[in-house]
Amino acid sequence: MKLLFAPASPYSSKVRMAARHLGIELEEVRVNTAENPSELVDANPLGKIPTLITDDGTAIFDSRAIMQYLHRLSDKRLYPKKDEKRTEADVLEALSDGICDSLLAIVYEKRFRPPELVSQDAIDRQWAKINRGLDHLDKHLPKIGKKLHGGHFALASTLGYLMLRFPGEWENGRAALTEWPAKFAKAFEPYPALRPKA
Ligand SMILES: N[C@@H](CCC(=O)N[C@@H](CS)C(=O)NCC(=O)O)C(=O)O
């Protein structure tokens, strides 16, 4: 199976970590979404990564659909069996991904608009969501036990993206959250290699 990805992409990082955790081998193909390469847009009309292309040519996106697919593919499973724990993992993933959506909205606002058209109001609106999300996470961090699940990988990639693109802008007053990546790296050794990178 081929995974179209970019090293800095947090959603790609989540999926790559999950696949590694499950022992699923992926042929990783690096793409530049800004160039709309045909390999990507022919598979995913949205032109977004990660996009997984299975051996029979089926394209699977977005990252949560890929995570669910990997979960079904592997005996080890990526999400808890019990309903309550499963919902917790799903909501943690939704919150972590949602924070990434807001972070990316800020990155794109600055990257793709001429400086005079960048809207500080739009940026502040996204920061309000991010800050509420991070405060919530700081108080409700998931335990890192024997079984890692999709929510752990989503949180780890979001924090990795913050460390990459927003150093110094999110850590203050959030000691537990700031310490979490180092704890996660002890439970999942490939984290330093697979977290979002420039
Ligand atoms: N909800 C999607 C978001 C994917 C996404 O926005 N990926 C970014 C890179 S991190 C992308 O492809 N951006 C290019 C674009 O929006 O054109 C997912 O979970 O996979």
The ligand as a MOL file (V3000), in Angstrom:
LIG
                    3D

  0  0  0     0  0            999 V3000
M  V30 BEGIN CTAB
M  V30 COUNTS 20 19 0 0 0
M  V30 BEGIN ATOM
M  V30 1 N -9.2990 16.1720 7.6090 0
M  V30 2 C -8.1390 15.8400 6.8100 0
M  V30 3 C -7.2030 17.0330 6.7620 0
M  V30 4 C -6.0580 16.7720 5.8020 0
M  V30 5 C -5.2740 18.0580 5.5090 0
M  V30 6 O -5.7960 19.1690 5.6110 0
M  V30 7 N -4.0010 17.8740 5.1500 0
M  V30 8 C -3.1960 19.0110 4.7670 0
M  V30 9 C -1.7290 18.7640 5.0570 0
M  V30 10 S -1.4060 18.5840 6.7760 0
M  V30 11 C -3.3100 19.1890 3.2670 0
M  V30 12 O -3.3630 18.2260 2.5450 0
M  V30 13 N -3.3410 20.4530 2.8140 0
M  V30 14 C -3.3830 20.7720 1.4270 0
M  V30 15 C -4.6340 21.4750 1.0400 0
M  V30 16 O -5.5050 21.7100 1.9110 0
M  V30 17 O -4.7460 21.7700 -0.1350 0
M  V30 18 C -7.4720 14.5910 7.3840 0
M  V30 19 O -7.7080 14.2700 8.5560 0
M  V30 20 O -6.7650 13.8910 6.6380 0
M  V30 END ATOM
M  V30 BEGIN BOND
M  V30 1 1 1 2
M  V30 2 1 2 3
M  V30 3 1 2 18
M  V30 4 1 3 4
M  V30 5 1 4 5
M  V30 6 2 5 6
M  V30 7 1 5 7
M  V30 8 1 7 8
M  V30 9 1 8 9
M  V30 10 1 8 11
M  V30 11 1 9 10
M  V30 12 2 11 12
M  V30 13 1 11 13
M  V30 14 1 13 14
M  V30 15 1 14 15
M  V30 16 2 15 16
M  V30 17 1 15 17
M  V30 18 2 18 19
M  V30 19 1 18 20
M  V30 END BOND
M  V30 END CTAB
M  END
